Amino acid sequence: MQFPVPQFTDVEDKIIGPLTIKQFGILFAGGIFVFLGYSATKSVAVGVVFLILFGVPALGIAFAKINGRPLYTSFMFLIKFITSPKVLVFHKGYDSAMGLRQPAKGKVAEVKAEEPAKLAGPPQDPKSRLAEINSLLEKKVSEERELLKRIH
């Protein structure tokens, strides 16, 4: 038995004329604010100010698109970004391929610090300095691999 597969699921239905429900709601809310501002003062100048403050942004939010997506979907993400805390936490034991790892039980390896005088000596030839840095990095990488083998 065959069932029809829905097509165009990403296209919103046009409910009220050429507008979707969300577009209509946004324009309706903007129109209410403009109407209330004008009717409270009966001044055309105040009505124009309310039109600029509420009507034009409502038109932009309802009809503008960013990367082919309606602005009102991005607008909600913007509000969430502004209101959420921005805290970045560094987890030393994090491995993107394996997820968070628990610290190893047992002995913790001690890392010996290099002598600062050895690294901060008189100016040297850049190529010899690069070779020295490369050898230090290779040494550290091999030490890290040994530690990882011990953990697993």
Protein Blocks (a to p, Z undefined) as FASTA:
>chain_A
ZZdddehklbccdfbljbcfklmmmmmmmmmmmmmmmmmnopaklmmmmmmmmmmmmmmm
mmpceehiafklmmmmmmmmmmpccdddddfkbcfknopadddehjddddddddfklmmc
cdddfklmmmmmmmmmmmmmmmmmmmmmmmZZ
